[in-house]
Amino acid sequence: MITEGAGGVASVHRVQQETPTTAQAAADLVLHRPAGPGGVRVVAVDGPSGSGKTTLAAAVAAALRARGASTTEVHMDDLYPGWDGLADAVGLVTTQVLEPLTAGAPAAFRRWDWVAHTWAERVPVEAADVVVLEGVGCASRPCAPHLTALVWVEADDHERMRRGIERDGEAYRPHWERWAAQERALFAAEGTRGRADLVLRT
């Protein structure tokens, strides 16, 4: 079902089983919008942790490739400087990835090593017709001028926490709780959901 979101923005509300349909809608949206000055389109898949962003981003990329568009995926997990680094990563992805890409310049980011707790190698971002950017905070206001489309993914808080602990283990619950507090603050300040083109609830 397609409805009007905040500010008259069309939002597609789907359940998890309909993720391929949402991915197709996102691909259609991106390809029908003009590329930026650098000839690239960027679709951001944002939302709280555990909501299903990575799964949807992969589906969007596959839908784009099925239409003949080349894609590159960038995941914010590679840019967060640790469990307290959400806010910092917004600036990093903007300056290291989005600004050069949309200006037609080579882009690369420093990868965060979660085991060594330090910055690791530089990762080049290959030029493509569409860059699929996924992760918490990737559609924040500093990023917004460089985005072609914004997809928001959400789920019930309890379900998201369950998925996270199931994936990472009970020992990571304090980290998830710290991260969740940063998410709430960021999304409240940025109004990300209200600026989304498509909304998926899983």
C-alpha positions in Angstrom: 0.0 0.0 0.0 1.4 3.4 -0.9 0.5 6.3 1.4 1.6 9.9 1.9 4.2 10.3 4.5 5.2 13.5 6.4 5.4 16.5 4.3 3.6 14.8 1.4 6.4 12.3 0.8 5.1 9.0 -0.6 5.8 6.2 1.8 5.5 2.4 1.1 4.6 0.5 4.2 5.4 -3.2 3.8 5.7 -6.3 6.1 9.0 -8.3 6.0 7.7 -10.8 3.5 7.2 -8.1 1.0 10.8 -6.9 1.1 11.4 -7.7 -2.6 8.5 -5.5 -3.5 9.9 -2.6 -1.5 13.3 -3.2 -3.1 11.7 -2.9 -6.5 10.0 0.3 -5.5 13.3 1.7 -4.2 15.0 0.8 -7.4 12.3 2.4 -9.5 12.5 5.6 -7.4 16.2 5.9 -7.7 16.4 5.3 -11.4 13.7 7.8 -12.2 15.6 10.6 -10.4 18.5 12.4 -12.0 22.0 11.6 -11.1 24.1 14.2 -9.2 26.9 16.3 -10.7 29.3 13.4 -10.5 27.0 11.2 -12.5 26.2 9.0 -9.5 22.9 8.2 -7.6 23.0 7.4 -3.9 20.2 5.5 -2.1 20.4 5.5 1.7 18.9 2.7 3.8 18.6 4.1 7.3 16.9 3.1 10.5 17.6 1.7 14.0 19.8 -1.3 14.5 18.2 -4.7 14.1 15.5 -3.5 11.8 16.6 -5.3 8.6 18.6 -2.6 6.8 21.4 -4.8 5.5 18.9 -7.4 4.1 16.9 -4.6 2.3 20.0 -2.9 1.0 21.2 -6.1 -0.6 17.7 -6.6 -2.2 17.8 -3.0 -3.5 21.2 -3.5 -5.0 20.1 -6.7 -6.7 16.9 -5.0 -8.0 19.1 -2.2 -9.5 21.5 -4.6 -11.1 18.5 -6.5 -12.6 17.7 -3.2 -14.4 21.2 -3.0 -15.8 22.6 -0.5 -13.3 26.0 -1.1 -11.7 26.1 -0.8 -7.9 28.5 -0.4 -5.0 27.4 -1.0 -1.4 28.9 0.9 1.5 28.1 -0.2 5.0 28.2 2.2 8.0 29.4 -0.6 10.2 32.8 -0.1 8.6 32.9 3.6 9.5 31.7 3.8 13.1 34.7 4.4 15.4 33.5 2.0 18.1 30.3 1.6 20.1 30.3 5.3 21.0 31.0 6.6 17.5 27.6 7.0 15.8 27.6 10.8 15.7 31.3 10.8 14.4 30.5 8.4 11.6 28.0 10.9 10.1 30.7 13.3 9.3 33.1 10.6 8.2 30.7 9.2 5.6 29.9 12.7 4.4 33.4 13.9 3.8 35.1 10.6 2.8 32.4 9.0 0.7 29.5 11.3 -0.3 31.2 14.6 -1.0 33.8 13.1 -3.4 31.4 10.7 -5.0 28.8 13.3 -5.9 31.5 15.6 -7.2 32.8 13.0 -9.5 36.1 12.4 -7.6 37.6 9.2 -6.2 36.2 8.2 -2.8 37.7 6.0 -0.1 37.1 5.6 3.6 39.2 4.3 6.6 37.8 1.0 7.9 37.3 0.7 11.6 38.7 -2.6 13.0 36.3 -3.7 15.7 38.7 -6.3 17.1 41.8 -4.1 17.3 39.7 -1.0 18.2 41.6 1.2 15.8 41.5 2.5 12.2 42.6 0.0 9.6 43.2 0.2 5.8 41.6 2.7 3.4 38.8 1.1 1.4 38.2 2.6 -2.1 34.6 3.1 -3.1 34.2 1.9 -6.7 32.4 4.2 -9.1 29.0 2.9 -10.1 25.7 4.0 -11.4 24.1 3.7 -7.9 25.8 3.6 -4.5 23.7 1.8 -1.9 24.6 3.3 1.5 23.4 1.3 4.5 23.5 1.9 8.2 22.3 3.9 11.1 22.8 7.6 10.5 23.6 7.4 6.8 20.7 9.7 5.9 21.4 12.4 8.5 21.1 16.0 7.4 24.8 16.4 6.5 24.4 13.5 4.1 21.0 14.5 2.7 22.2 16.9 0.0 24.1 14.0 -1.6 21.3 11.5 -1.6 19.0 10.5 -4.5 16.5 8.6 -2.3 16.1 7.7 1.4 14.6 4.4 2.6 13.7 4.0 6.3 13.5 0.6 7.9 12.0 0.1 11.3 10.8 -2.7 13.7 9.5 -3.0 17.2 12.1 -2.1 19.9 11.8 -5.5 21.6 12.1 -7.4 18.3 15.2 -5.4 17.3 16.9 -6.1 20.6 16.1 -9.8 20.3 17.6 -9.9 16.8 20.7 -8.1 18.0 21.3 -10.4 21.0 20.6 -13.5 19.0 23.2 -12.4 16.5 25.9 -11.0 18.8 25.3 -12.8 22.1 24.0 -11.7 25.6 27.4 -10.3 26.5 26.8 -7.5 24.0 23.5 -6.3 25.5 25.2 -3.3 27.3 26.8 -2.2 24.0 23.4 -2.5 22.3 21.8 -0.4 25.0 24.5 2.3 24.7 24.1 2.3 21.0 20.3 2.5 21.2 20.6 5.7 23.3 22.8 7.3 20.6 20.3 6.2 17.9 17.3 7.8 19.7 19.2 11.1 20.2 20.4 11.1 16.5 17.1 10.3 15.0 15.3 12.8 17.2 17.7 15.6 16.1 17.8 14.6 12.4 14.1 13.8 11.8 15.2 11.1 9.5 12.0 9.1 9.3 10.0 12.1 8.4 12.2 12.8 5.4 12.1 9.2 4.0 10.8 8.5 0.5 9.9 4.9 1.4 9.2 3.4 4.8 9.4 -0.4 5.6 8.3 -1.9 8.9 9.6 -5.4 9.5 
